[in-house]
Amino acid sequence: MAAAADPPGAGDLSQLAEDLLQRLQENLRALAEKIAWSVEEMGERIDDLEKHVADLMTEAGIENTDEELRH
């Protein structure tokens, strides 16, 4: 008796697993893009906040430089 190749449905299961992995990869890629966009947006907000704080310090007559603030 010859050895059976794949049991019935094995090809379907293989295709299902391949499709699932493909969708997972697409979802992870979309999530990575969303995270990168969020990090970029957060950086822009931090830059704006730093500018506003510097403007407020100038208005208040506080003349600290970045170097003075680090010490």
PyMOL Python script that loads the backbone (N, CA, C, O; Angstrom):
from pymol import cmd

cmd.read_pdbstr("""\
ATOM      1  N   MET A   1       0.842  -1.172   0.000  1.00  0.00           N
ATOM      2  CA  MET A   1       0.000   0.000   0.000  1.00  0.00           C
ATOM      3  C   MET A   1       0.888   1.235   0.000  1.00  0.00           C
ATOM      4  O   MET A   1       1.814   1.331   0.805  1.00  0.00           O
ATOM      5  N   ALA A   2       0.622   2.155  -0.870  1.00  0.00           N
ATOM      6  CA  ALA A   2       1.424   3.365  -0.993  1.00  0.00           C
ATOM      7  C   ALA A   2       1.084   4.325   0.135  1.00  0.00           C
ATOM      8  O   ALA A   2      -0.051   4.368   0.607  1.00  0.00           O
ATOM      9  N   ALA A   3       2.083   5.097   0.562  1.00  0.00           N
ATOM     10  CA  ALA A   3       1.871   6.083   1.624  1.00  0.00           C
ATOM     11  C   ALA A   3       1.022   7.228   1.090  1.00  0.00           C
ATOM     12  O   ALA A   3       1.233   7.715  -0.021  1.00  0.00           O
ATOM     13  N   ALA A   4       0.088   7.635   1.879  1.00  0.00           N
ATOM     14  CA  ALA A   4      -0.784   8.749   1.485  1.00  0.00           C
ATOM     15  C   ALA A   4       0.007  10.044   1.560  1.00  0.00           C
ATOM     16  O   ALA A   4       0.825  10.229   2.460  1.00  0.00           O
ATOM     17  N   ALA A   5      -0.237  10.927   0.623  1.00  0.00           N
ATOM     18  CA  ALA A   5       0.464  12.212   0.608  1.00  0.00           C
ATOM     19  C   ALA A   5       0.000  13.057   1.782  1.00  0.00           C
ATOM     20  O   ALA A   5       0.607  13.008   2.852  1.00  0.00           O
ATOM     21  N   ASP A   6      -1.028  13.805   1.610  1.00  0.00           N
ATOM     22  CA  ASP A   6      -1.593  14.644   2.671  1.00  0.00           C
ATOM     23  C   ASP A   6      -3.005  14.161   2.949  1.00  0.00           C
ATOM     24  O   ASP A   6      -3.733  13.793   2.028  1.00  0.00           O
ATOM     25  N   PRO A   7      -3.389  14.163   4.205  1.00  0.00           N
ATOM     26  CA  PRO A   7      -4.773  13.787   4.494  1.00  0.00           C
ATOM     27  C   PRO A   7      -5.731  14.803   3.885  1.00  0.00           C
ATOM     28  O   PRO A   7      -5.350  15.946   3.634  1.00  0.00           O
ATOM     29  N   PRO A   8      -6.961  14.392   3.649  1.00  0.00           N
ATOM     30  CA  PRO A   8      -7.937  15.330   3.073  1.00  0.00           C
ATOM     31  C   PRO A   8      -8.050  16.585   3.937  1.00  0.00           C
ATOM     32  O   PRO A   8      -8.129  16.495   5.162  1.00  0.00           O
ATOM     33  N   GLY A   9      -8.058  17.742   3.300  1.00  0.00           N
ATOM     34  CA  GLY A   9      -8.202  19.003   4.015  1.00  0.00           C
ATOM     35  C   GLY A   9      -6.888  19.628   4.436  1.00  0.00           C
ATOM     36  O   GLY A   9      -6.880  20.765   4.908  1.00  0.00           O
ATOM     37  N   ALA A  10      -5.770  18.922   4.282  1.00  0.00           N
ATOM     38  CA  ALA A  10      -4.484  19.471   4.701  1.00  0.00           C
ATOM     39  C   ALA A  10      -4.112  20.692   3.864  1.00  0.00           C
ATOM     40  O   ALA A  10      -3.558  21.664   4.377  1.00  0.00           O
ATOM     41  N   GLY A  11      -4.425  20.628   2.570  1.00  0.00           N
ATOM     42  CA  GLY A  11      -4.149  21.777   1.703  1.00  0.00           C
ATOM     43  C   GLY A  11      -4.982  22.981   2.105  1.00  0.00           C
ATOM     44  O   GLY A  11      -4.504  24.115   2.076  1.00  0.00           O
ATOM     45  N   ASP A  12      -6.234  22.729   2.481  1.00  0.00           N
ATOM     46  CA  ASP A  12      -7.103  23.813   2.937  1.00  0.00           C
ATOM     47  C   ASP A  12      -6.561  24.439   4.217  1.00  0.00           C
ATOM     48  O   ASP A  12      -6.565  25.660   4.372  1.00  0.00           O
ATOM     49  N   LEU A  13      -6.096  23.593   5.128  1.00  0.00           N
ATOM     50  CA  LEU A  13      -5.555  24.079   6.391  1.00  0.00           C
ATOM     51  C   LEU A  13      -4.282  24.889   6.148  1.00  0.00           C
ATOM     52  O   LEU A  13      -4.061  25.921   6.780  1.00  0.00           O
ATOM     53  N   SER A  14      -3.459  24.412   5.235  1.00  0.00           N
ATOM     54  CA  SER A  14      -2.237  25.134   4.890  1.00  0.00           C
ATOM     55  C   SER A  14      -2.559  26.507   4.303  1.00  0.00           C
ATOM     56  O   SER A  14      -1.925  27.502   4.654  1.00  0.00           O
ATOM     57  N   GLN A  15      -3.539  26.555   3.414  1.00  0.00           N
ATOM     58  CA  GLN A  15      -3.948  27.824   2.804  1.00  0.00           C
ATOM     59  C   GLN A  15      -4.534  28.761   3.851  1.00  0.00           C
ATOM     60  O   GLN A  15      -4.270  29.964   3.832  1.00  0.00           O
ATOM     61  N   LEU A  16      -5.331  28.210   4.766  1.00  0.00           N
ATOM     62  CA  LEU A  16      -5.919  29.002   5.835  1.00  0.00           C
ATOM     63  C   LEU A  16      -4.823  29.615   6.710  1.00  0.00           C
ATOM     64  O   LEU A  16      -4.896  30.790   7.069  1.00  0.00           O
ATOM     65  N   ALA A  17      -3.818  28.824   7.050  1.00  0.00           N
ATOM     66  CA  ALA A  17      -2.711  29.320   7.863  1.00  0.00           C
ATOM     67  C   ALA A  17      -1.933  30.398   7.120  1.00  0.00           C
ATOM     68  O   ALA A  17      -1.543  31.406   7.711  1.00  0.00           O
ATOM     69  N   GLU A  18      -1.709  30.190   5.839  1.00  0.00           N
ATOM     70  CA  GLU A  18      -0.997  31.181   5.028  1.00  0.00           C
ATOM     71  C   GLU A  18      -1.773  32.492   4.956  1.00  0.00           C
ATOM     72  O   GLU A  18      -1.191  33.568   5.090  1.00  0.00           O
ATOM     73  N   ASP A  19      -3.078  32.405   4.747  1.00  0.00           N
ATOM     74  CA  ASP A  19      -3.932  33.599   4.700  1.00  0.00           C
ATOM     75  C   ASP A  19      -3.917  34.334   6.036  1.00  0.00           C
ATOM     76  O   ASP A  19      -3.840  35.562   6.086  1.00  0.00           O
ATOM     77  N   LEU A  20      -3.993  33.564   7.114  1.00  0.00           N
ATOM     78  CA  LEU A  20      -3.974  34.154   8.452  1.00  0.00           C
ATOM     79  C   LEU A  20      -2.658  34.883   8.716  1.00  0.00           C
ATOM     80  O   LEU A  20      -2.653  35.987   9.261  1.00  0.00           O
ATOM     81  N   LEU A  21      -1.556  34.270   8.334  1.00  0.00           N
ATOM     82  CA  LEU A  21      -0.254  34.913   8.513  1.00  0.00           C
ATOM     83  C   LEU A  21      -0.138  36.178   7.662  1.00  0.00           C
ATOM     84  O   LEU A  21       0.439  37.172   8.101  1.00  0.00           O
ATOM     85  N   GLN A  22      -0.681  36.141   6.461  1.00  0.00           N
ATOM     86  CA  GLN A  22      -0.659  37.314   5.583  1.00  0.00           C
ATOM     87  C   GLN A  22      -1.442  38.463   6.209  1.00  0.00           C
ATOM     88  O   GLN A  22      -0.976  39.603   6.217  1.00  0.00           O
ATOM     89  N   ARG A  23      -2.641  38.166   6.737  1.00  0.00           N
ATOM     90  CA  ARG A  23      -3.449  39.214   7.377  1.00  0.00           C
ATOM     91  C   ARG A  23      -2.758  39.756   8.620  1.00  0.00           C
ATOM     92  O   ARG A  23      -2.793  40.958   8.885  1.00  0.00           O
ATOM     93  N   LEU A  24      -2.133  38.873   9.375  1.00  0.00           N
ATOM     94  CA  LEU A  24      -1.399  39.292  10.565  1.00  0.00           C
ATOM     95  C   LEU A  24      -0.255  40.231  10.186  1.00  0.00           C
ATOM     96  O   LEU A  24      -0.042  41.256  10.833  1.00  0.00           O
ATOM     97  N   GLN A  25       0.471  39.873   9.139  1.00  0.00           N
ATOM     98  CA  GLN A  25       1.579  40.718   8.673  1.00  0.00           C
ATOM     99  C   GLN A  25       1.063  42.091   8.231  1.00  0.00           C
ATOM    100  O   GLN A  25       1.681  43.110   8.538  1.00  0.00           O
ATOM    101  N   GLU A  26      -0.054  42.125   7.520  1.00  0.00           N
ATOM    102  CA  GLU A  26      -0.636  43.397   7.080  1.00  0.00           C
ATOM    103  C   GLU A  26      -1.079  44.234   8.281  1.00  0.00           C
ATOM    104  O   GLU A  26      -0.868  45.446   8.310  1.00  0.00           O
ATOM    105  N   ASN A  27      -1.692  43.584   9.266  1.00  0.00           N
ATOM    106  CA  ASN A  27      -2.132  44.310  10.465  1.00  0.00           C
ATOM    107  C   ASN A  27      -0.943  44.862  11.246  1.00  0.00           C
ATOM    108  O   ASN A  27      -0.994  45.986  11.744  1.00  0.00           O
ATOM    109  N   LEU A  28       0.113  44.083  11.352  1.00  0.00           N
ATOM    110  CA  LEU A  28       1.308  44.554  12.061  1.00  0.00           C
ATOM    111  C   LEU A  28       1.960  45.716  11.328  1.00  0.00           C
ATOM    112  O   LEU A  28       2.442  46.659  11.956  1.00  0.00           O
ATOM    113  N   ARG A  29       1.975  45.649   9.998  1.00  0.00           N
ATOM    114  CA  ARG A  29       2.549  46.743   9.203  1.00  0.00           C
ATOM    115  C   ARG A  29       1.733  48.021   9.410  1.00  0.00           C
ATOM    116  O   ARG A  29       2.302  49.100   9.574  1.00  0.00           O
ATOM    117  N   ALA A  30       0.406  47.904   9.403  1.00  0.00           N
ATOM    118  CA  ALA A  30      -0.465  49.069   9.611  1.00  0.00           C
ATOM    119  C   ALA A  30      -0.267  49.630  11.016  1.00  0.00           C
ATOM    120  O   ALA A  30      -0.234  50.846  11.203  1.00  0.00           O
ATOM    121  N   LEU A  31      -0.135  48.742  12.005  1.00  0.00           N
ATOM    122  CA  LEU A  31       0.085  49.188  13.379  1.00  0.00           C
ATOM    123  C   LEU A  31       1.425  49.911  13.511  1.00  0.00           C
ATOM    124  O   LEU A  31       1.512  50.935  14.190  1.00  0.00           O
ATOM    125  N   ALA A  32       2.461  49.389  12.871  1.00  0.00           N
ATOM    126  CA  ALA A  32       3.779  50.031  12.919  1.00  0.00           C
ATOM    127  C   ALA A  32       3.721  51.425  12.292  1.00  0.00           C
ATOM    128  O   ALA A  32       4.337  52.361  12.802  1.00  0.00           O
ATOM    129  N   GLU A  33       2.986  51.565  11.192  1.00  0.00           N
ATOM    130  CA  GLU A  33       2.843  52.881  10.555  1.00  0.00           C
ATOM    131  C   GLU A  33       2.096  53.843  11.477  1.00  0.00           C
ATOM    132  O   GLU A  33       2.455  55.016  11.577  1.00  0.00           O
ATOM    133  N   LYS A  34       1.065  53.350  12.142  1.00  0.00           N
ATOM    134  CA  LYS A  34       0.289  54.186  13.051  1.00  0.00           C
ATOM    135  C   LYS A  34       1.150  54.628  14.233  1.00  0.00           C
ATOM    136  O   LYS A  34       1.075  55.782  14.656  1.00  0.00           O
ATOM    137  N   ILE A  35       1.955  53.735  14.761  1.00  0.00           N
ATOM    138  CA  ILE A  35       2.838  54.079  15.875  1.00  0.00           C
ATOM    139  C   ILE A  35       3.865  55.113  15.436  1.00  0.00           C
ATOM    140  O   ILE A  35       4.121  56.077  16.157  1.00  0.00           O
ATOM    141  N   ALA A  36       4.456  54.923  14.260  1.00  0.00           N
ATOM    142  CA  ALA A  36       5.444  55.880  13.759  1.00  0.00           C
ATOM    143  C   ALA A  36       4.810  57.259  13.582  1.00  0.00           C
ATOM    144  O   ALA A  36       5.421  58.272  13.922  1.00  0.00           O
ATOM    145  N   TRP A  37       3.589  57.300  13.052  1.00  0.00           N
ATOM    146  CA  TRP A  37       2.890  58.579  12.876  1.00  0.00           C
ATOM    147  C   TRP A  37       2.618  59.221  14.232  1.00  0.00           C
ATOM    148  O   TRP A  37       2.779  60.431  14.388  1.00  0.00           O
ATOM    149  N   SER A  38       2.208  58.420  15.214  1.00  0.00           N
ATOM    150  CA  SER A  38       1.914  58.945  16.551  1.00  0.00           C
ATOM    151  C   SER A  38       3.160  59.498  17.223  1.00  0.00           C
ATOM    152  O   SER A  38       3.110  60.543  17.872  1.00  0.00           O
ATOM    153  N   VAL A  39       4.267  58.806  17.070  1.00  0.00           N
ATOM    154  CA  VAL A  39       5.527  59.280  17.654  1.00  0.00           C
ATOM    155  C   VAL A  39       5.945  60.598  17.009  1.00  0.00           C
ATOM    156  O   VAL A  39       6.399  61.514  17.694  1.00  0.00           O
ATOM    157  N   GLU A  40       5.791  60.690  15.697  1.00  0.00           N
ATOM    158  CA  GLU A  40       6.129  61.938  14.995  1.00  0.00           C
ATOM    159  C   GLU A  40       5.237  63.083  15.475  1.00  0.00           C
ATOM    160  O   GLU A  40       5.715  64.192  15.714  1.00  0.00           O
ATOM    161  N   GLU A  41       3.951  62.809  15.612  1.00  0.00           N
ATOM    162  CA  GLU A  41       3.022  63.834  16.085  1.00  0.00           C
ATOM    163  C   GLU A  41       3.365  64.262  17.517  1.00  0.00           C
ATOM    164  O   GLU A  41       3.315  65.449  17.840  1.00  0.00           O
ATOM    165  N   MET A  42       3.706  63.310  18.356  1.00  0.00           N
ATOM    166  CA  MET A  42       4.082  63.617  19.739  1.00  0.00           C
ATOM    167  C   MET A  42       5.339  64.494  19.760  1.00  0.00           C
ATOM    168  O   MET A  42       5.429  65.427  20.558  1.00  0.00           O
ATOM    169  N   GLY A  43       6.292  64.201  18.902  1.00  0.00           N
ATOM    170  CA  GLY A  43       7.492  65.021  18.821  1.00  0.00           C
ATOM    171  C   GLY A  43       7.182  66.460  18.434  1.00  0.00           C
ATOM    172  O   GLY A  43       7.761  67.399  18.980  1.00  0.00           O
ATOM    173  N   GLU A  44       6.263  66.623  17.486  1.00  0.00           N
ATOM    174  CA  GLU A  44       5.860  67.970  17.074  1.00  0.00           C
ATOM    175  C   GLU A  44       5.179  68.704  18.228  1.00  0.00           C
ATOM    176  O   GLU A  44       5.403  69.899  18.422  1.00  0.00           O
ATOM    177  N   ARG A  45       4.356  67.999  18.986  1.00  0.00           N
ATOM    178  CA  ARG A  45       3.677  68.623  20.125  1.00  0.00           C
ATOM    179  C   ARG A  45       4.681  69.024  21.203  1.00  0.00           C
ATOM    180  O   ARG A  45       4.541  70.081  21.818  1.00  0.00           O
ATOM    181  N   ILE A  46       5.675  68.200  21.432  1.00  0.00           N
ATOM    182  CA  ILE A  46       6.705  68.524  22.420  1.00  0.00           C
ATOM    183  C   ILE A  46       7.484  69.757  21.970  1.00  0.00           C
ATOM    184  O   ILE A  46       7.784  70.634  22.780  1.00  0.00           O
ATOM    185  N   ASP A  47       7.811  69.824  20.681  1.00  0.00           N
ATOM    186  CA  ASP A  47       8.515  71.001  20.157  1.00  0.00           C
ATOM    187  C   ASP A  47       7.677  72.262  20.364  1.00  0.00           C
ATOM    188  O   ASP A  47       8.198  73.299  20.775  1.00  0.00           O
ATOM    189  N   ASP A  48       6.379  72.168  20.076  1.00  0.00           N
ATOM    190  CA  ASP A  48       5.487  73.318  20.283  1.00  0.00           C
ATOM    191  C   ASP A  48       5.423  73.708  21.757  1.00  0.00           C
ATOM    192  O   ASP A  48       5.452  74.893  22.089  1.00  0.00           O
ATOM    193  N   LEU A  49       5.339  72.729  22.626  1.00  0.00           N
ATOM    194  CA  LEU A  49       5.284  72.992  24.060  1.00  0.00           C
ATOM    195  C   LEU A  49       6.565  73.685  24.533  1.00  0.00           C
ATOM    196  O   LEU A  49       6.508  74.637  25.311  1.00  0.00           O
ATOM    197  N   GLU A  50       7.723  73.203  24.059  1.00  0.00           N
ATOM    198  CA  GLU A  50       8.990  73.839  24.431  1.00  0.00           C
ATOM    199  C   GLU A  50       9.022  75.295  23.978  1.00  0.00           C
ATOM    200  O   GLU A  50       9.498  76.164  24.707  1.00  0.00           O
ATOM    201  N   LYS A  51       8.512  75.563  22.763  1.00  0.00           N
ATOM    202  CA  LYS A  51       8.495  76.941  22.262  1.00  0.00           C
ATOM    203  C   LYS A  51       7.580  77.808  23.124  1.00  0.00           C
ATOM    204  O   LYS A  51       7.934  78.936  23.465  1.00  0.00           O
ATOM    205  N   HIS A  52       6.407  77.286  23.477  1.00  0.00           N
ATOM    206  CA  HIS A  52       5.477  78.055  24.303  1.00  0.00           C
ATOM    207  C   HIS A  52       6.054  78.328  25.687  1.00  0.00           C
ATOM    208  O   HIS A  52       5.877  79.424  26.220  1.00  0.00           O
ATOM    209  N   VAL A  53       6.733  77.364  26.272  1.00  0.00           N
ATOM    210  CA  VAL A  53       7.359  77.561  27.574  1.00  0.00           C
ATOM    211  C   VAL A  53       8.450  78.624  27.466  1.00  0.00           C
ATOM    212  O   VAL A  53       8.559  79.490  28.334  1.00  0.00           O
ATOM    213  N   ALA A  54       9.248  78.564  26.419  1.00  0.00           N
ATOM    214  CA  ALA A  54      10.293  79.573  26.225  1.00  0.00           C
ATOM    215  C   ALA A  54       9.680  80.957  26.054  1.00  0.00           C
ATOM    216  O   ALA A  54      10.190  81.936  26.599  1.00  0.00           O
ATOM    217  N   ASP A  55       8.579  81.044  25.292  1.00  0.00           N
ATOM    218  CA  ASP A  55       7.902  82.332  25.111  1.00  0.00           C
ATOM    219  C   ASP A  55       7.361  82.861  26.443  1.00  0.00           C
ATOM    220  O   ASP A  55       7.486  84.050  26.735  1.00  0.00           O
ATOM    221  N   LEU A  56       6.762  81.980  27.248  1.00  0.00           N
ATOM    222  CA  LEU A  56       6.245  82.394  28.549  1.00  0.00           C
ATOM    223  C   LEU A  56       7.367  82.848  29.476  1.00  0.00           C
ATOM    224  O   LEU A  56       7.216  83.819  30.218  1.00  0.00           O
ATOM    225  N   MET A  57       8.489  82.142  29.428  1.00  0.00           N
ATOM    226  CA  MET A  57       9.631  82.539  30.261  1.00  0.00           C
ATOM    227  C   MET A  57      10.140  83.913  29.844  1.00  0.00           C
ATOM    228  O   MET A  57      10.501  84.726  30.695  1.00  0.00           O
ATOM    229  N   THR A  58      10.169  84.174  28.549  1.00  0.00           N
ATOM    230  CA  THR A  58      10.607  85.477  28.057  1.00  0.00           C
ATOM    231  C   THR A  58       9.641  86.561  28.514  1.00  0.00           C
ATOM    232  O   THR A  58      10.071  87.624  28.964  1.00  0.00           O
ATOM    233  N   GLU A  59       8.345  86.305  28.403  1.00  0.00           N
ATOM    234  CA  GLU A  59       7.342  87.270  28.846  1.00  0.00           C
ATOM    235  C   GLU A  59       7.439  87.538  30.341  1.00  0.00           C
ATOM    236  O   GLU A  59       7.178  88.652  30.797  1.00  0.00           O
ATOM    237  N   ALA A  60       7.814  86.512  31.100  1.00  0.00           N
ATOM    238  CA  ALA A  60       7.914  86.661  32.552  1.00  0.00           C
ATOM    239  C   ALA A  60       9.249  87.277  32.971  1.00  0.00           C
ATOM    240  O   ALA A  60       9.466  87.543  34.153  1.00  0.00           O
ATOM    241  N   GLY A  61      10.128  87.500  32.023  1.00  0.00           N
ATOM    242  CA  GLY A  61      11.417  88.101  32.334  1.00  0.00           C
ATOM    243  C   GLY A  61      12.450  87.106  32.830  1.00  0.00           C
ATOM    244  O   GLY A  61      13.468  87.490  33.406  1.00  0.00           O
ATOM    245  N   ILE A  62      12.189  85.844  32.610  1.00  0.00           N
ATOM    246  CA  ILE A  62      13.149  84.813  33.004  1.00  0.00           C
ATOM    247  C   ILE A  62      14.033  84.531  31.804  1.00  0.00           C
ATOM    248  O   ILE A  62      13.562  84.099  30.752  1.00  0.00           O
ATOM    249  N   GLU A  63      15.310  84.781  31.977  1.00  0.00           N
ATOM    250  CA  GLU A  63      16.243  84.652  30.850  1.00  0.00           C
ATOM    251  C   GLU A  63      17.185  83.473  31.064  1.00  0.00           C
ATOM    252  O   GLU A  63      18.402  83.658  31.078  1.00  0.00           O
ATOM    253  N   ASN A  64      16.658  82.285  31.228  1.00  0.00           N
ATOM    254  CA  ASN A  64      17.498  81.097  31.353  1.00  0.00           C
ATOM    255  C   ASN A  64      17.773  80.528  29.974  1.00  0.00           C
ATOM    256  O   ASN A  64      16.880  80.448  29.130  1.00  0.00           O
ATOM    257  N   THR A  65      18.996  80.142  29.759  1.00  0.00           N
ATOM    258  CA  THR A  65      19.332  79.466  28.501  1.00  0.00           C
ATOM    259  C   THR A  65      19.163  77.970  28.712  1.00  0.00           C
ATOM    260  O   THR A  65      19.015  77.519  29.848  1.00  0.00           O
ATOM    261  N   ASP A  66      19.181  77.222  27.671  1.00  0.00           N
ATOM    262  CA  ASP A  66      19.087  75.770  27.783  1.00  0.00           C
ATOM    263  C   ASP A  66      20.221  75.218  28.637  1.00  0.00           C
ATOM    264  O   ASP A  66      20.025  74.282  29.412  1.00  0.00           O
ATOM    265  N   GLU A  67      21.397  75.797  28.493  1.00  0.00           N
ATOM    266  CA  GLU A  67      22.557  75.317  29.269  1.00  0.00           C
ATOM    267  C   GLU A  67      22.354  75.568  30.757  1.00  0.00           C
ATOM    268  O   GLU A  67      22.709  74.717  31.572  1.00  0.00           O
ATOM    269  N   GLU A  68      21.793  76.714  31.131  1.00  0.00           N
ATOM    270  CA  GLU A  68      21.541  77.007  32.551  1.00  0.00           C
ATOM    271  C   GLU A  68      20.487  76.069  33.110  1.00  0.00           C
ATOM    272  O   GLU A  68      20.556  75.691  34.280  1.00  0.00           O
ATOM    273  N   LEU A  69      19.521  75.690  32.303  1.00  0.00           N
ATOM    274  CA  LEU A  69      18.458  74.805  32.775  1.00  0.00           C
ATOM    275  C   LEU A  69      18.961  73.388  33.020  1.00  0.00           C
ATOM    276  O   LEU A  69      18.367  72.660  33.815  1.00  0.00           O
ATOM    277  N   ARG A  70      20.023  72.986  32.368  1.00  0.00           N
ATOM    278  CA  ARG A  70      20.548  71.625  32.518  1.00  0.00           C
ATOM    279  C   ARG A  70      21.315  71.464  33.827  1.00  0.00           C
ATOM    280  O   ARG A  70      21.483  70.336  34.290  1.00  0.00           O
ATOM    281  N   HIS A  71      21.787  72.550  34.441  1.00  0.00           N
ATOM    282  CA  HIS A  71      22.604  72.437  35.677  1.00  0.00           C
ATOM    283  C   HIS A  71      21.783  72.535  36.906  1.00  0.00           C
ATOM    284  O   HIS A  71      22.317  72.460  38.013  1.00  0.00           O
TER     285      HIS A  71
END
""", "prot")
cmd.dss("prot")
cmd.show_as("cartoon", "prot")
cmd.util.cbc("prot")
cmd.orient("prot")
